Amino acid sequence: MNYEKVLILILGVAAGLAACSGGDKVIARIGRTKITVKSFQERLNDSPAGYRSYLDTPAGKKQFLDLMLREKIVLEAARRAGLDKKDDIRSF
């Protein structure tokens, strides 16, 4: 099974679990940071309306999760480098 199929399977299972459990299931971890089904769905809902039809597809969800993962990886690397402690750098 390749990466895309596994990710689509995880997203499908996660969406099903979210419907049953309120969306607290973790679908990805980066260091101390977790991406839950609920946070993933909230970010999807906050996306511009013009992108929503694409984001409703498995490929769109995969790409969106990839973007979230890359964002979290960069933020985690910055935290580990101590950038979050510098006054002149804005922390998110």
N, C-alpha and C positions, 0 to 999 in steps of 0.2 A: 504494500500500500504506500503510495507516495504522500508527501507532505500535505498537498492540497486536499486530498481525500480525507486524511486524518483530521485536518483542521475543520473541514466541512462537517465531518462526523461529530467532532467535539462541539462545534457551534450548535448543531442540531440537538444533541443531547443536552447541552447547557440550556438551550431555549426551552426544551421540555421540562427540565428541572426547575427553571425559573417560574414556569407556570404553576408548578406544584409547591415550591418552597419559598416564594417571595424573591428569588433572584440573588440569594446570598452565596451561591456556589462560585468558587474561584475557578476561572478558566485559564488564567496565566499568572505567573509570578516572575518578577524581576527584582532580585535582591529582596529587600523587605517590602516592596510594593506588590500589591495584588490587583489584578483586574477581575472583577466579579461580573457575573451575568447582568446584574443590576446596573453597575457603572457602565458596562458596554452598551446596554440598551439606552441608558440616559444620554450617552454621547451620540448614539445613532439618532435619537429623537431631537437632539440639539443641532443636528446638521441641517444645512439649507434645504428647503423643500425641493429645489431642482435636482438634488442628488439622491433624494430618498428612493426613487424608483430603482436606481442602480444599487443602492445600499440594501434594498430588500432582497436582492439576489444572493445566492451563495458566494459568488465571486466578489460581489460588492462587500459582503460581510467579512470575507477573508481579507480583502485588501484593507478594510477599515481596521480590523484587528491588528494586522501587520503594522499599520501606521501607529496605532496606540502602543504596540510593543516597542517600536523604534523610539517613540517619544519617551517612554518610561526608561528604556535603556540609556538614552542620553542623559535624562534627568538623574538616574542612579549613578552614572559615571561622574557627573558633575558633583553630586553629593559626596561621593567617595573621594573626590579630589579636593573637597573642602570648599568648593565654590559657594555653597549655601551659607557659609559663615562670613563671607566677605560683604561688607557694607555696600559696596558699589555694584553688586550684582543682585538683581531682583530674584527672589525665590518664589517658586510656584507651589 
